[in-house]
Amino acid sequence: MEELPLYLQSIIAALLIFGAVFAFIGSLGLAKLPDFYMRLHGPTKATTLGLGAMLVGSMIYFSVTKGSLTLHEILITLFLFITAPVSAHILSKSAIRSRIYDSTGMVEEKTRELF
C-alpha cells in the first residue's frame, strides 16, 4: 500500500477530528440538556455534521487508495443528510401532539394556537 501525501493525510485527519468532536458535543447535549426538545437538537446536529465529516474523510481516503470514487460513502452520506433532519422533525411533532412540555412549560400554550 502506498503512502498518502501529507496534505491528504492532514485533510483526512482534520475531517475525522472535526467529526469526532462534533459527535462528542452532540452526546454531551443529549446527556446534559434539560428537556426533550433541546436534547433532540444535539444528536441531530451531531449525526448530520459529525458523521458527515467522518464519511467525507473516509470517502477521500478510500478514493485515493483504491484509485476510484467509492459509492458506499456517498450513499450513506445522502441517506444520513436526508433522514436525520426528517426524523428529528417527526419526533418533535409527535412530542408536541403528545403534549410533552419543554423546560418553561410553554408547549401547551403554543399548541393551542396550532390545533
N, C-alpha and C positions, 0 to 999 in steps of 0.2 A: 504494500500500500504506500502510495506516495504521500509526502508530507504537504499539508496545505500551506499556502503563502501566509505570512504574518498578518497581512491586512484582513484576510478572510477569517483567520483564527480570532482576531480581535473583534470583528463584526459578530461572529457567531457567539463568542463568549459574552459580549455586551448584550446581545438579544436574550441569551439564556439567563444571565444575571438579572436583567430587567424583568423577564417573565417570572423568575423565582421570587423576586422582591414583591412584585405585584400580587402574586398568589399568596404570599405570606401576609401582606397587608389585608387582602380580602378575607383570609381566615381569621385574622385578628378582629376585623369588623364583624364577622359572623359571631364571634365569641363575646365581644365586649359591648356592642351597641345595644341600646335599651329596648327597642320594640321590633316587631315583625317587619315593618316597612323599612326601617333603617338596616336591619340585618339582611334583608333581601338585596339591598343595593350593593353591599360589599362583595359578596361572592359573584354576583352577576358581572360586575366590572372586572373582577379578578380573572374569571374564566374567559371573558372576551379579550381583554388586553394581555393578561399574563400568559395564558396558554397560546394565544395568537402569536405573541413574540417568540415563545419557545418553538412553535411549529414553523415559523418563518426561519429561525435559526437552523432547525432540523432540515428544512427544505433546501437551504443554501448548502449545508454540509453534504447531504446525500446527492444533490445535483452536481456538485463539484467532484465528489469522489467516484460517482458512477458515470459521469460524463453526459448524463441526460436528465431532463426535468422529471422529478418524481410526482406521480399523480396522487399518491396516498395522502401526503400532507396537504395538498391543495384541496382535496375533497373534505378532509377533516376540518380544515380552516373554514371553508364555506359553510359546512354543516354547523360548526360552532358559532360563527357570526350570525347565522340565521336563527338558530334555535335558542340561544341564551337570552337575548332580549325578549323574544316572544314568550318563552316560558316564565320569565320574571313578570311580564305584563299579565299573563294569565293567573299566576299566583297572587298578584296584588289585587286583581279584580275579584277573585274568589274570596280573598280576605275581606275586601270591602263588603261584598254581599253577605258574608258570614258575620259581619259587624265586629271584626277584630279591631280593637282600639289601638291608636298609637299612644305614645307616652303622654300626650297632652289631653287625650280623650276627645279629640275633635273629629274623628272619623264619623261618628254618629250624626253630627250636625251637617257635615258636608254631604253625606249620603242621602239625607232627607231631600236636599235640593236636587240631587241627581235622579232619584227614583220617584 
